[in-house]
Amino acid sequence: MKKTILKFATVTALLTSGLVNASASEISKLDVKKECNVQANGIEKVIETAAKYNEIAVKHKVEFMRLGMKASQYIDAVNSALKSGAKTIDIVDAKGKKTSEAPIEFAAWRACSFAISALTQEEEAKTTWKLASPSDEYKY
């Protein structure tokens, strides 16, 4: 039993480190429209992509939040809807109160685009953030 748990933990650690160590150039070159196209890729593949990149975004502390829901909440809601066969998910605010509904296709696209955009904007910020700093005498 202990050996099985140890093997599982080792495999999980190796897979996770592979995701976290994804090259910054690979992430910055991702095309959100292509990767998150629900009609072309299907909901399951799009939500897998979202989960993959959102895990990295959470570790880098750059996870997106919109309308009171984090990208991970969209991912969880879509996965729950796929299991239950529902066609919509509930949009909830920060207090967990339902504010509206959204189709699962839209929620999957949104989770995917949030996950990838968070990482691409993080990479972009490393080279462009100083341009808007008044202390660097940047003229508008």
Secondary structure, 3 states (H helix, E strand, C coil): CHHHHHHHHHHHHHHHHHHHCCCHHHHHCCCHHHHCCHHHHCHHHHHHHHHHHHHHHHHCCCCCEECCEEHHHHHHHHHHHHHHCCCEEEEECCCCCEEEEEEHHHHHHHHHHHHHHHHHHHHHHHHHHHHHCHHHCCCC
